[in-house]
Amino acid sequence: MTLVADGVPHMVATALWSHESTFPAEVGSVPKAREFVCQHLVQHDLLYLVEDVRLVVSELATNAMLHARTPFAVSLERFVRVVLLTVRDSSASGPERVAADVLDTHGRGLVIVDHVSHDWGVAMGSRGSKSVWASFVTRSGDR
């Protein structure tokens, strides 16, 4: 369950660990965001989540870079049964799901996020910002 404070989703429980990094709005930031989440998931022995979280952060970071055109922050938090990925930018414009045609090269990002993550959403901030978050269920016994 999430609680939204100032546009940022927070789990009601206390995070077991948390990592955050800010990236400039440039093409090279997307692979850096992927590496950031990969590094921390590997560090915390959550290898089975790496590919799904990398794919989702790639979609969300690309959206922030292309549409918000502002620096964006990526945070990764671990709770008892879930990992929460959040991408926050300084645009008040929320993401829009579009109906992409079969041969379109754009427009599938949020469909991918919806399919790969357990849950996702958007939290609008009070200072003209937004956070797009996605959660991933962890296996029982993981720390």
N, C-alpha and C positions, 0 to 999 in steps of 0.2 A: 504494500500500500504506500502511496506517495503523498507527501504534503508539499504544496507549492508555497514557497516564500520568496517574494520579490522576483517572481518569474522563474525561479530555479527549483526543479523538483528535488525533494529530499525524502529519503525513506524515513518512516516514523522511528524505526530502530536506529541505533548508532552504527555507523560504518565500521567494519572490521579493519579496512584500510581504504585509502583514498589517494589518487594521484591526479594532478592537473597540469596542463601545459597550454600556453597560448601560442598561436601561429599567425603569421601575416597572411593577408588575402592575396596569395600568389600560388601559382600552379605547383611549385615545389613543396608546398605545405601539406598537400594531400598525402603523398607517400610518407612524409614525416609523421603525420597523425596516425597512419597505419602502423608505422614502426613503434610509435609511442605506446599504443594499446598492446601490440604484440609483445613488446619488452616486458610490460607489467603483468600481462597474463602468464607469460612464461615464468617470470620471477615468482609468481604466486601459484605455480603448478596447476594452471587452468588451461592446459594445452588444447583440450577438446573444444574450447570456446574461441580459440585464436581465429580460425577462418571466418566464422560468422561475425564476430565483433569487428574484424578487419574490413569485411565487406560493408557492414553498416556504417562504420566510421568513414569509410571512403565515400559512400553516398552522401552522408550528412555534411562532411567537410567540403565536398565538391559543391553541394548546394550553398553552403555558407560563402564559399569563395566566389561562385558565379553570381549569386543573387543578392546576398547581403553586401558583398564587396567591402567588408570590414574585417579586421583581425577577428579570430574566433578562438575560443577556449574549448579544449577537449578535457573532460574529466571522466575518470573511471573509478567507480566505488564498489566495494564488495560488502554485501550484507549476508545474513545467515543463509539464505536460499537463492540469492540473486546477485548478479553483477549489473550495475547501472552505468550506462554510457550516456554522457550528455555533451552536446555540442551547442555552445552559446555564442551568439553574435550580437552585433549592435544594430540590427535591423528590426523594426517593429512589424515588418511584413512577414506573415506566416507562410509556411510551405503549402503548395497546392498540389493535390493529386490530379494528374491529367490522364486522359485515355490515350495512350500511345499506340500507334499503328504497329503492325508486325515489323516493318522495316525501319522504324524510327530509331535513331541513335540516342535520343534523349527522352526523358519523361517517365522512366521506369523506377527511379530511385526510391520513392516512398512505397511502391508496391514491393520492391525488394526488402526494404526495411520491415514492412508489415509481415512478409513471409518468413524472414530469417529470425527476427526477434520474437521473444515471448509476448511483449507488449511494447507500445511506443506512444508518444504523445508530444504535444507542444505546450509550453508554458510561456505566456507573454509577460515580460517584465514591466515594472512600473516606470522604468527610465528609457522606454523605447527600445527594448532589446527582446530577444526571445531565446528560449532553450528548447532544443529538440532532443528528446531522450528516448532511449530504447533499453529494455531490460532483457536479461538472458538468465535462464534458470540454471543453477549449479546442481551438481550431483550430490546426493546425500553423502556425508562423510568428508567432503572437501572442506578445507579451512580457508 
